[in-house]
Amino acid sequence: MVLTACALFYIGRSRAVATVGGDPTVLHSKPGFHGAFVMICGMVPAVLLFFTWLLFSRYLTSAYVTAQLGADFANLATIEQNALIRNMRSFADRTDLSALSQLEAEAVEHYRAFVGRAALILQIVIGVLVVAGGWFAMRAIHQELRARQFVEKTVMSVLIAASGVAILTTLGIVLSLIFESVNFFQKVNFLDFLFGTHWSPQSAFEGVGEEATDRNSEVFGAIPVFAGTLLITAIAILVAAPIGLMSAIYLSDYASPKVRATAKPIMEILAGIPTVVYGFFAALTVAPFFRNTGEAIGISVSSESALAAGLVMGIMIIPFVSSLSDDVINSVPQSLRDGSAGLGATKSETIRRVILPAALPGIVSALMLAISRAIGETMIVVMAAGLSANMTVNPLEAVTTVTVQIVTLLVGDQEFDSAKTLAAFALGLVLFCVTLLLNVIALRVIKKYREQYD
């Protein structure tokens, strides 16, 4: 497709120049816009058809195969039908179908035949659309063609569509969380979930009526999960905030250009390390170190502790605080520094009383981003803090977090509409609301102080 688009662009550009006898200055739009005009007319319909096929091909193939199987497929139970469709897709590229039943083998053959014919028809139709669109655009090229306006409107439409996709995706996520959470709160009392102190989803009772709701409300108290999340996040921020902020101050105002050019990329390498590596580091190095140190001084430290997870998570988010704060501090106008120095302030006084207040909105944004990153972390907590939902503020004990419990609840073959599974959506909704609240706070702080220093 890329080569076809380039060819259409070149042909359209050449056609525009040839139309005016080789003098592109008399064209209403530059030749490049004419080339883009031909490329858009030739490629957009074909691309839209291709993505439409990708969107609906799964349903079309399933409908075709089930129609070909007829009553043999309709007589199967729903679970058996789903298994047949799944095996049909899994074995579509294999030559050995001996592991399948006769009905499944027939489904695979029908699936292959349909996909082969559909691919051939799709290629032919796409080719026709490209040729027809390109031919139409070539005939439309003339000296007064407003190609630039057409191209700019097309680009604007693409940008609006991209924005719409982002908005619709966010809306879909929020609505899915809300709908599934409503189903959960029909099984579990809302207040008992938010303020209950016992979290044991494995003990969930599957049933209907008030008795099931009362029994489930006793085991879905999420306070221990929230407490563990806040404890680990607090430890991480207590590690990342001072180190990240002080390193940003040093790199922006004290370090030489050579030191800055070396130190900043090295620090930002931390942001590129996979979280599972941090988890291994926490589980194999940091947690045993704290446990052995505690035994040496007579303090009981759990093998999986909030302190180990929080410390490693703090190390992980240092680049978020440091890099963003460094950029914000460097964006403070040099005139503020010069004015402070002209009044006799030292460099440290200038940083403390002028630069940091001026950079406060950006620093707050960096801290809120780091907090959101810490709240959403999973692998480090799973490997270093454990799965125990303990309601404690002791950092030496094992705790769990919201994201860890979401992963745990969605793993396995349990029914999707069970209270145990739906609890993951309720936790996700709470996590979404907390993150949204943090963003609102950050925006309010930025709005308040940006007006003061702009």
N, C-alpha and C positions, 0 to 999 in steps of 0.2 A: 504493500500500500504506500509506503514511503516513496519508493521509486516512481510509482504511478502519479503521486501528488507532485513530485519534482518535475516529472515530464509534462504534466498539465500546466504547471507554472511556467516552465520554459516556453511551451508552445503558445500560451496566452500572451506572454511578454513579447515574443517574436511577432505574433500576429498583430499586436497593437502597434509596434514599430513599423511593420510592413504596411499597415493601413494608411499611415500618413507619409509614406514615401521615405522612411528612414529618418524623419525629423521628429523626435519625441517631444520637442518643446511645444508643439502645437496641440498636443493632447490635453484634454481637460484634467486627466489624472496621470500620474507617472506610470511608465510601463509596468513597474512592479505591482501596482495595484490591479492592472489588467490581468497580469499573471495570477495574482491571488484570486481575482474574480473567477477566472476559468477553473482554477483548482477547487474553489469552494463549490461551484456549480457541479463539478464532476464528482467530488469526493463526499460531500455532505450526505446526499441521499443514500449512497452506498454504505457509508459508515453507520447511518441511522438504521438501515436495514440489518446490517451485521449485528449491531448491539441488540436490536429487537429480537433477532433470532437467538442470541446468547441468553436473553432474558426469559424467553418462553420455550426454548428447545426442550428443556427437561420435562415440562408438562406435556408438550406435544408428543414427544417420544413415548412417554408413559401411557398417554391416552391411545396412541396408535397400537402399541403392543397389547394393552388390555383388550382393545377392540378385536384384535386378531385372535387372541386366546379365547374370547367369548365366554361361554358358560363355565368352562374349566377354571377360569380365573375368578369369576363371580361367585362360585360355590366355596371358595376358600375363605377362611376367617381373616379378619383385618390384619392380624399379626403375620399370618402366612403370606398375605398379599404384599405387605411391606417387605418381608424377607425376600420374596421372589423378585421384586423390583430392585432391591439392593444387590442381590446376587447377579441379576441380569447386567447391571452396570459394572460390577466388579469383574465379571468374567468376559466382558465384551471384547477385550484385547487378547484373550488366551485362546490357544488352539485346542487344549485338552479340556473337554467338558464332561469328563467321566465322573467328576465329583458331584455333578448336578443331576437332579431328577429329570425325567423326560419333559415335564412341563417347563422347567427352568431352562433346559436346553432349547426348547422351541422359542421361549421368550428371548433368549440371546440371539437366535437366528433372525427373528423378526426385528429385533433392535438393530442388529448390524445392517440388515437390508434397508431399514428406514433411514438410518444415519447416512449410509452411503448415497442413497438417492437424494436425500435432503442436501447433502454437501455439494453434490453435482449441480442441483437446481440452484442452490444459493450462489455458487460461483458464476453460473451463467447469468443470473439476474443481476448480480453485482457488476459484472462486466458490461451488461446492457445499460445499466444506470450510469456507469462512468462514461461510456461512449456517448450516450444520449445527452447527459448533462454537459460534457465537454463540447459537443457539437452545438448545443443550444447557446452556450456562452461564447463560442467562437463567432457565431453568426451575429451575436448582439454587440460585438466590439465595433466601435466607430469613434470618430474623433471627439464627439461630445458626450461619450458615455461617462457617467459619474461613478466610476469604479471605486474611487476612494470612499465615497459615502456608503456604498454597498458593503465594502470590506469592513469599514469601521462599525457599521450597524451589526454585521454578522459577529464580529469580535465582541461587541457589547452584549449581544444576545447570549453568546457562549459564557461570558463572565456572569451574567445574571443567572443563567442555568446552573453554573457551578455554585453560586451563592445559594440558589434554591435547593440544590442537593444537600449542601451542608445544613441548611435550616431544617429540611424535611428529615434528614438523618437524626438530628438532635431531637426533633419532635417525636420521631418514631421511638427513639430510645426512652424518652420521658414517658410517653404513653404506654409503652410495654411495661415499664417499671410500675406505673400507677395501676394498670389493669390487673397485673399479677399480684401486686401488693394488696389490692382490694380483695382478691380471692383468698389471699392468706389471712387477712384480718376478718374474713367470715368464719375462719376456723380458729383463730386465736384473737383474744381481746387486745385491742390496740394499746390501751394503757398498761396492761400486763406485759406486753412486748417491750414497750419503751422503758418501763420502770421496774420490771422483774429482775430478780437477782440470781436466778438459776437458769443456766443455759445447758440443755442436754437434748439436742434435736434427735439423737438416736432413740430417745424414749418417747417419741411422738406417737400419739394414738390416732389411728385412722378410723374415722367414723363420722357420723352426722349428729346434729342435735346439740343441746346445751351441755350434755355430759362430755362429749368430745371436745367442745370449745373450752370447758373448764379444765379438763385434764391437760390439753395442749398448752393452755396459758401458764401452767405451772412449770413447763420445761422450755419455754421460749422467752425467758426473761433475758433481754439483750444487754443489760447494764454491764455484766462482766466483759462482754465483747467490746463495748464502747470504752470501758475503762482501760483495757489492754491496748486498744488503738491509741488513746490519748497518752498513755504512759510511754509507749515506744516513740510516738511522734514527739513528745516533749523532750525526751532524751536526745533524739536525733537533732532537734532544733538547738538545744543547748550546746551541742557539739558543733554543728555547722554554722550557726549564726555568728558567734564571735570569731571563729577561725576564718570563715569566708569573708566577713566584713574587714577584719584586720589585714588579711592578705590583699584584699582589694585596695585598701588605703595604702599599703606599702607599695604595691605594684604601680599605682597611679601617681603617687606623689614623692616617694622616696627612692624607688629602685631606678637604677640607671637603664638607659634604653637596651643595653646588652643583656642585663639581668632580666628585664621585663620580657624581652623577646624569647628568652630561654625558659623562664619560670612559668609564664602563663600557659604556653602549650603543654608543658608537662603536667600542670595542675588540671588542665581540661581533659587530659587523657582519662582521668577518673570518671568522667561522664560517659566515656565510650566503653567502659568495662561492663560486660553483661552482669545483670543482677544475680544470676546463679553463681557466678564466680565470687561475688561478695558473700553469697550465702555459704559457699564452701569455706571461705576464709573465716566467717563468723563461727561456723560449726566446728571446724577442725583446729582453729588457732585461738580465736578470741575467747570463746566459751570455755574451753579447757583451761586457758590461762586464768580466767576469773575464778573458776572452780578450784584450781590448785592454789591460787593465792588466798582464797577464802579458807581453805583447809589449813594452810600454813599459819594463819592468824586466828583460827578458831571461829570463823564465820561460815554458816551454812549457805552455800551458793548452789543453785540448781544447775544441772548440766545444760539446760536450756533456759536462758534467762532473758528478761526484757532489757537488761543492761547490755548484754552482748549484741542483741539485735539492734537496739537503739544506737549504740556506738558505731557499729559498722554502717548502719543506715545514714547516720550523720556524716560519716566520711564520704559516703556515696553522693550526698547532695551538696557537699562543699562547693563543687564547681558551679552549681546553679546560683548559689549566693554570691560567690566570688566573681564570676564572670559578669553577671548582670550588674552587680554593684560597681565593679570596675568601669564598665561602660557608662553607667550613670554618673559616677564621680568625674570621669573624663569629659563628660558633656557639660559640666558646670562651666559657665563662661570664665575665661581667663581674667576678665576685668574684675570679677569679684575677688580673685586671689590677689591681683595687683593692688586693688583698693585697700584690702586688709593689710597687706604688707606695707603700703604707704602710710597707714595709720600707726605703724610700729608693732603690729602683731607678729608673733613668731609663726613658724610653719605649723606647729602643733595647734596653736590657738586658732589659726586660720581654718585648719581642718575641722576642729571641734565646734567652732562658733559660726563658721560661714559655709564651708563646703558640705558638711554632713546635713545641716538643716536644709540647704538648697537641694541636695540630692535625696532628701527623705522620701518623696513619693516613689522614686525608682527603687530605693532600698526596700521599702515596704512591699512593693510588687515582687521583688526578688525573694523576700522571705515568705510571702504567701504562695508563690510558685513552689518553693522548697517544701513548705508544709503540705501542700496538695500532693506533691510527689511522694512525700513520706507516708501520708495517709493511704495512698494507693499502692504501696509496695507490698509484694506478696512473698517472693522467693526467700528473701532474707529472714522474714518472720517464720516461715515454715521450717527452715533449716536451723534457725538459731533460737527461736523463742518457743517453739512447740505449738500444740493444738489445744492445750488445756485452757478452758475458759475460767480463770481464777479472778475473782474480784479483789484485787489487791493493788496497793500503790508501792509495794516493795519491788524495786527493780531487780532484786536478786532471785525472784521467783519466775516460774514459767507463766506466760500469758499467751493470748491469741488476739488477732485483730479481725476487723470486719472483712477485709479482702480474703484472708485465709479461710474464714468460715464460709464465704461465698463459694470458693473453690471446692472446699470439702463437701458442702451440701449438694453441689451439682455433679459430683463424681459418683459413678455407679449406675445401676440399672433400675433405680427406684422410679415410681410413677411420677410423671411430670406435674400432676395436679395434687400431689400429696403435700401435707403441711411442711414436711421436712424440706422438700424442694422449693416450695414457694417462699420459704423463709429467706432464701438467698435474694429474692427480688425485694423483699422488705428491707433487708440489710443494704442492698444496693440503692434503694430509694433514700434511706437515711444518709448514706455516704454521699449521694448526689446533692442532697439538701445542705449538708455540711460544707461541701466544696463550693456550692453556690453562695452560701453565706460568707465564706472566706473571700470570694471574689467581690462580693458587694462591699465588704469592709474595706478591701484594698482600693476599690474605686472611690469610696467616700474619702478615704485618707488622701488619695492622690488629688481628688478634686479640691479638697480643702487647702492643701499646702501648695499645690501648683499655682493657684491664684495669688498666693503670697509672694512667690519667687519668680514668676514669669516676667 
